[in-house]
Amino acid sequence: MRAALLQLNVSDDPVANLPVTLAMAADAAGQGADMIFTPEVTNCVSTNRDHQKAVLHLQQDDPTLAALQSFAAERRVWVCIGSLALRTDDADGRFANRSFLIGPDGAIVDRYDKIHMFDVRVSETETYRESAGYRPGDRAVLAQTPWGQIGMTICYDMRFPALYEALARAGAQILTMPSAFSVVTGAAHWHALLRARAIENGCFVIAAAQTGTHASDANKTRETYGHSLVVDPWGEVVLDAGTAPGVYLCDIDIAAVDAARSRVPSLTHRRNFEGP
């Protein structure tokens, strides 16, 4: 499978972001990509809840989703939308952080709502409370593709290894971890976490990321770490996109999954134990 990771620097304006994403996707398809991977919140990076209410849409009305579905059908490629920020009908008004796998006919093959919310205090000046604006999902998702089974996750999920073990034991060979990662935690933890999840589960990890300083009309701007990664099942980083926005391609041989698992079959060695 030829994978194309789109490393984006989106603003808080979904209308302005969409043509850039589509142009990158067209570039990727032109370079022979079989599947195109986009980052978390592909449509809108914003921490302003009022602004989000004004510019976000329900899934059935979202123009970014519709455009990428049409693109997939026109170019006959698979598209894994890392996630979209979407309005919901929830009584409390919270949004969904939802990933989509789109088939080459433009249909939604599967979707996943981010389970773990990024509620952290990174530093004295950098605090996040994702659960204030987004409601968490409650279902792990394993999606079928011609190249193998994909375990769909999003960003902060990567700090919860039990999710990935469950996906791998259910048959996942590729784990997606699209992200809009903090610069501070990215420098400290990004590579280590992604490599650990690959090694523990004998899976490819594909993590398309947001990067740079994100334009916003709000007073608070957002910076993300970049470094979209592909990690092989032995834990080797086979693609690191650095910090520049762009299209990054990587050929993936799914046979490497069985090869790694035959060398260290840890997924078959798990034992139940009593808690401390």
C-alpha angles and dihedrals in degrees: 000000000000105000123198119199117200111210104201138189100199127180129215090269112090092189092058093042098054100070090051092051092047092049091052091047090052090051090051093049089049089056091055102263115172093192129019120208123201128190133255114291092013091174104046139006108199140134093193107102094193091052091048091053089055098048107028126089140205113263094257091053101038111125095201092055092046093048094049091047090053091046092052091051094046095048096033093231134130117247125198106196103205089214144313126215104234138180116240137196091244113141092232092054096238121153131234124242096209133177122204134199110206121196126218090264090060094250124133106252094184142336135208132199115213109257103195119058121216101237103156145130104226095177142337090283103031119069130156132191105179093170090065090068105021131050116221125243122234105203132082113220130212113187128198123230134164090256100048144297118306125210106210118214137148132228111284089037086078091077091065108073095182089071091057094045089054091050094047093047088051090055109275114156097171125042120199119209107173110182152184093199127189114250092230097050091037093060090047104038116007101094094036095052096046093047091047093053090049094048096044093052104029089236138133111251118210115189118175110189145197114239142197134002112332119221114239140168089217124090092245116071125195130225124196133195105233116194097133103202142201113195122187124224091264091058098256117142104232096174131027113172096195115210105306119105112243150097117300123187131202131175113225124203105199090199086078088074094063091041093055094043092050090055095048109014094185094146088068094047099064113129130192116242141179117257122251 
